């Protein structure tokens, strides 16, 4: 069988939410093929398939959606972790 997953991480080291970082990793059969990092500000591909996806997603609405996730998901839930 095949296994696909998306791992969403919010990384921060203090209550100051200015340094918070969102990382979304897209994994197929235990191999990460594309990642979004809010610090980099775009998708980056790690395989041939991932590079093609990253190029398309960086030009489409997916990029704006991911940039919004930092505000909607990470910053909104940071207080719960403290």
N, C-alpha and C positions, 0 to 999 in steps of 0.2 A: 504494500500500500504506500500511499504518499502522505506526507505530513507537512502542512503549511501553518505558520503562525505569525502573528504580529505581536511584538513585545514593546510596550509603551513604558518608558521610564521618565520620571521627573527627578532630576538631580539638583540638590541644593545643599549648601553647607551652613546656612544661617537663616534667621528669620527675615533677613533682607532679601526680598524677592527679586531684586535686580540681577542677582547672579544665578537665578534658576535656569535650568537647561532641560529641554525636552528632547528625548531620543526615541525614535520609532524605528525598530529593526524588523525587517521583513525576511522571514526565514522559510526555506523550502528544504525538506529532508536534512535538517540540522546544519544547513549552510546558509549564512546570511547573504542575500543577493542585492539588497538595497537598504539604505538607511537615511532617515531624515534626522538632522541635528540642528536644533534652533540656533546654536552658536554659529554654525556654518551658514545657516539660512537657506539651505536647499537640500534636495535629495542627491545622494551619491551612490552610484552603482558599483558593485564588487565583482559581478560576473557579466558575461556578455548580455544575458537576459536582463540583469539588473541595470546595466548602463542604458539599455534601450528604454526601460521603464523610467529611470531617473530623468532622462532627457525629455520624455513626453510629460511626466508629472511636473517638471520644473517649468514647462510652458503652459500648463493647463490650470484648472481650478484647484487641483490637489495641493499645490504649493500654498495658495492663500488659506486653504482649509487647515493645513498643518501649522502655519504661522499663527492662526487663530487658536489652535489647541493649547498653545503655551498659556494664553490668558484664560481660556475656558476650563481647561482640565488641570493644569499644574498649579497655577496661582490660586485657583478657586479651592483646591483641596489641600494646599500646603499646611494650613492651620490644623487640619486633622492629624497630621503626622507629628505635630508638636503637642 
